[in-house]
């Protein structure tokens, strides 16, 4: 079968990750950049989680970036125009400090290469909670770059987040895709498998770093990263 598009999740799929450890390392590294502006540690953490919650609940009326910064600056007591440039620099430099909470995946490039052979387009469908620089930095840890994909979702261009099916609808509309001709590969039962399949996409769950749904474990096609590669080769 030849797909119109193959979509890959990043964290826990192409990029091995201990999510809890990663968030802790990420917040710690970013706080060092904003602390000089007088933001207390507890206020920073509260503001970050509020910003993420605002993006996750975005109804499409604004970009995820605008949703994040409104929530963050209100609780952190800082101005966006002052702090955002500092954060933009962080994602190209200090963000590398969170790499210790992730792992190597020498097969990531092979997966994208195979997807190129099996689909007209290859999309990085990572939750758009970061600026493009943040997506680029995490991709660099596995030898990839945004230029290896036809589309990379990020917070300045996207208006929804997983598990909202509207996130996938938006991708398909922007790229002129029929969901029924797409394959989503991810590690999260709810965000990747259930949300994408609800639109008619084919799905494949990578189990190495799986994030299971406690109440409704995914029962569809699944396997290790290596088995996922075999699946792509067999298409």
NUBASE-709711 format. One line per 2 residues: number of its first residue (from 1); their letters; for each residue x, y, z of C-alpha. Coordinates in Angstrom, 2 decimals, decimal comma. Example, Ala and Ser with C-alpha at 12.3 -4.5 7.8 and 13.67 -1.06 7.14 Angstrom:
NUBASE-709711
1> AS> 12,30:-4,50:7,80 | 13,67:-1,06:7,14
end
This chain:
NUBASE-709711
1> XX> 0,00:0,00:0,00 | 1,19:3,52:-0,80
3> XX> -0,02:6,20:1,60 | -0,66:9,86:0,87
5> XX> 1,14:10,62:4,13 | 2,85:8,89:7,01
7> XX> 2,81:10,81:10,28 | 5,31:10,27:13,10
9> XX> 5,07:11,31:16,71 | 8,41:12,43:18,16
11> XX> 8,67:12,07:21,94 | 8,60:8,40:22,88
13> XX> 8,32:7,32:19,25 | 11,25:8,50:17,14
15> XX> 12,96:9,90:20,25 | 13,23:7,55:23,25
17> XX> 12,14:9,41:26,35 | 11,39:9,16:30,05
19> XX> 8,64:11,78:29,98 | 8,67:12,61:33,68
21> XX> 12,45:12,98:33,78 | 12,42:15,01:30,57
23> XX> 9,85:17,51:31,84 | 11,79:17,92:35,08
25> XX> 15,08:18,54:33,25 | 13,40:20,84:30,72
27> XX> 11,71:23,01:33,35 | 14,93:23,18:35,40
29> XX> 16,96:24,35:32,41 | 14,36:26,89:31,27
31> XX> 13,88:28,32:34,76 | 17,53:29,34:34,85
33> XX> 16,84:31,60:31,88 | 13,79:33,36:33,36
35> XX> 14,86:33,51:37,01 | 16,76:36,82:36,49
37> XX> 13,39:38,44:35,72 | 12,27:37,83:39,30
39> XX> 10,09:34,78:38,70 | 9,93:32,56:41,79
41> XX> 10,37:28,80:41,23 | 6,83:27,91:42,32
43> XX> 5,33:30,70:40,21 | 7,34:29,53:37,21
45> XX> 6,15:25,95:37,54 | 2,55:27,04:38,00
47> XX> 2,79:29,35:34,97 | 4,35:26,66:32,79
49> XX> 1,65:24,12:33,57 | -1,02:26,77:33,01
51> XX> 0,53:27,60:29,65 | 0,59:23,96:28,61
53> XX> -3,01:23,53:29,77 | -4,04:26,55:27,70
55> XX> -2,45:25,03:24,60 | -3,96:21,60:25,23
57> XX> -7,38:23,17:25,54 | -7,02:25,56:22,60
59> XX> -10,25:25,79:20,62 | -8,63:26,95:17,39
61> XX> -9,39:30,65:17,76 | -5,70:31,54:18,21
63> XX> -2,30:29,95:17,88 | -0,96:27,71:20,60
65> XX> 1,84:30,26:21,07 | -0,65:33,02:21,89
67> XX> -2,56:30,70:24,24 | 0,65:29,77:26,05
69> XX> 2,05:33,24:26,45 | -1,19:34,77:27,70
71> XX> -1,46:32,16:30,45 | 2,25:32,12:31,29
73> XX> 2,84:35,86:31,48 | -0,29:36,42:33,59
75> XX> 0,88:34,03:36,29 | 4,63:34,62:36,03
77> XX> 4,28:38,39:36,07 | 6,55:39,00:33,07
79> XX> 6,05:40,59:29,66 | 6,01:38,38:26,58
81> XX> 8,03:40,78:24,46 | 10,80:40,67:27,07
83> XX> 10,91:36,95:27,88 | 10,01:35,32:24,55
85> XX> 13,31:36,24:22,83 | 15,20:34,79:25,81
87> XX> 13,22:31,57:25,51 | 13,79:31,44:21,73
89> XX> 17,53:31,46:22,38 | 17,13:28,85:25,10
91> XX> 15,57:26,36:22,69 | 18,67:26,51:20,48
93> XX> 21,15:26,32:23,37 | 20,15:25,55:26,96
95> XX> 17,43:23,11:25,89 | 20,19:20,62:25,09
97> XX> 20,49:20,17:28,86 | 17,34:18,05:28,78
99> XX> 18,89:15,56:26,40 | 20,07:13,42:29,32
101> XX> 16,44:12,39:29,89 | 16,19:10,97:26,37
103> XX> 17,90:8,10:24,60 | 19,60:7,38:21,30
105> XX> 17,72:5,90:18,38 | 20,00:5,06:15,47
107> XX> 16,97:3,67:13,62 | 15,05:6,96:13,53
109> XX> 16,58:8,06:10,24 | 15,85:4,65:8,74
111> XX> 12,19:5,00:9,73 | 11,87:8,37:8,00
113> XX> 13,74:7,06:4,96 | 11,36:4,10:4,67
115> XX> 8,36:6,38:5,09 | 9,62:8,45:2,15
117> XX> 9,50:5,33:0,01 | 5,99:4,38:1,15
119> XX> 4,20:7,73:1,16 | 3,96:10,93:-0,82
121> XX> 4,55:13,00:2,30 | 6,14:12,48:5,70
123> XX> 4,90:14,59:8,60 | 6,24:15,13:12,10
125> XX> 3,02:15,11:14,11 | 4,53:16,01:17,47
127> XX> 2,30:17,88:19,88 | 2,79:21,57:19,03
129> XX> 3,74:22,69:22,53 | 7,17:24,04:21,51
131> XX> 8,47:26,64:19,08 | 10,08:25,35:15,90
133> XX> 13,52:25,72:17,51 | 12,44:23,29:20,23
135> XX> 11,31:20,75:17,65 | 14,59:21,20:15,75
137> XX> 16,71:20,66:18,85 | 14,94:17,46:19,88
139> XX> 15,15:16,12:16,33 | 18,89:16,82:16,31
141> XX> 19,34:14,37:19,16 | 18,39:11,54:16,78
143> XX> 20,13:12,88:13,68 | 17,08:14,44:12,05
145> XX> 15,94:17,97:11,19 | 12,65:19,69:10,26
147> XX> 13,83:19,67:6,65 | 13,49:15,87:6,66
149> XX> 9,69:16,31:6,84 | 7,07:17,93:4,65
151> XX> 5,43:19,43:7,71 | 6,44:19,87:11,34
153> XX> 3,76:21,02:13,76 | 4,79:23,67:16,31
155> XX> 3,16:26,19:18,54 | 3,29:29,27:16,32
157> XX> 1,53:27,61:13,37 | -0,88:25,23:15,10
159> XX> -4,17:25,88:16,87 | -4,94:22,50:18,43
161> XX> -3,15:19,78:20,38 | -3,42:16,04:20,67
163> XX> -5,63:14,25:21,70 | -8,11:16,66:20,08
165> XX> -8,96:15,07:16,69 | -9,08:18,62:15,32
167> XX> -5,27:18,57:15,47 | -5,25:15,84:12,79
169> XX> -8,08:17,45:10,83 | -6,04:20,66:10,68
171> XX> -2,98:18,81:9,36 | -5,03:17,11:6,66
173> XX> -6,68:20,34:5,59 | -3,37:22,18:5,40
175> XX> -1,74:19,41:3,39 | -4,75:18,46:1,24
177> XX> -4,92:14,94:2,67 | -7,70:12,39:3,07
179> XX> -7,29:10,87:6,55 | -8,25:7,46:5,15
181> XX> -5,03:7,51:3,10 | -2,77:8,33:6,04
183> XX> -0,84:6,30:8,61 | -0,11:7,63:12,10
185> XX> 2,80:6,10:14,02 | 3,05:6,94:17,72
187> XX> 3,51:5,67:21,26 | 0,47:7,12:23,02
189> XX> -2,74:5,06:23,12 | -4,97:8,11:23,43
191> XX> -3,16:11,01:21,74 | -1,84:9,09:18,75
193> XX> -3,89:5,94:18,24 | -7,40:6,82:19,36
195> XX> -7,44:10,39:18,11 | -6,02:9,57:14,67
197> XX> -8,10:6,43:14,17 | -11,28:8,37:15,00
199> XX> -10,80:10,15:11,66 | -10,19:6,94:9,74
201> XX> -6,38:7,01:9,73 | -4,46:3,76:9,87
203> XX> -2,34:3,58:13,01 | 0,64:1,74:14,44
205> XX> 1,56:1,84:18,12 | 5,27:1,73:18,96
207> XX> 5,52:-0,10:22,28 | 9,13:0,53:23,36
209> XX> 8,21:3,75:25,18 | 4,45:3,36:25,21
211> XX> 2,11:5,69:27,09 | -0,88:3,42:27,72
213> XX> -4,48:4,38:28,29 | -5,35:2,93:31,69
215> XX> -9,03:2,41:30,98 | -8,96:1,57:27,27
217> XX> -5,64:-0,03:26,28 | -5,09:0,18:22,52
219> XX> -5,71:-3,15:20,82 | -4,80:-2,23:17,25
221> XX> -1,61:-2,81:15,26 | 1,44:-2,46:17,47
223> XX> 4,99:-3,62:18,05 | 8,51:-2,56:18,87
225> XX> 10,29:0,10:16,87 | 12,09:-2,62:14,96
227> XX> 8,79:-4,36:14,21 | 7,37:-1,04:13,04
229> XX> 10,26:-0,80:10,55 | 9,39:-4,26:9,28
231> XX> 5,79:-3,12:8,88 | 6,92:-0,17:6,76
233> XX> 9,14:-2,40:4,63 | 6,17:-4,71:3,96
235> X> 3,85:-1,96:2,69
end
